[in-house]
Amino acid sequence: MAAAITDWLDGYIARRMRLCSAFGALLDPVADKLMVAATLVLLCSRPLNIAVFGQVPWLLNVPSIAIIGREITMSAVREWAASQNGKLLAAVAVNKLGKWKTATQMAALTILLATRDSSLGETGILVASGVIFLYLSAGLSVMSLVVYMEKIRKVL
């Protein structure tokens, strides 16, 4: 949660004070994607134990694959768009859907990481909300990828 908050704050301050740089614009999304992918891989390394179902080994894998796949695809598409022309680069600029995707991802990852600690006691509702946020984030990830691809198709 601290990483997500400081990442947001860093971007906010940079934009507000007009301290944006090309290097920062390149590095920030890479750091975000690395943080999310590493956390998803770690979460997938141990199956969730849900009282009603028992251990469900695939529950986190499905949205994790969608999220990581979308991030890799969008990184490649943005790199390609940057080498083409301004219209393509504008088509893949960050939008509100991407912001919602990131917010739901950070909420899901925070909840799911916090519930891995058994000292919290009964975490059934928290785990369920974390899983719901993760699937919502995966849905938003796929939806935003479709939106970006449609914008690119229109430019081409």
Number of C-alpha atoms within 10 A of each C-alpha: 13 8 11 18 10 11 15 12 12 13 16 12 12 14 11 10 9 9 10 13 10 7 8 13 11 11 11 14 14 14 12 15 16 14 13 21 19 12 17 23 15 11 18 17 12 14 15 21 14 14 9 7 8 10 13 13 13 13 14 21 17 13 21 23 15 16 26 20 15 19 22 12 13 17 16 12 18 18 14 13 18 15 11 11 10 10 14 22 17 15 20 21 10 11 12 9 15 17 12 16 22 18 15 21 25 21 17 24 21 16 21 25 16 17 20 15 10 9 9 9 8 10 19 14 11 15 21 15 16 24 20 14 22 27 22 17 26 23 16 21 25 18 16 21 19 13 16 21 16 13 16 18 11 10 11 8
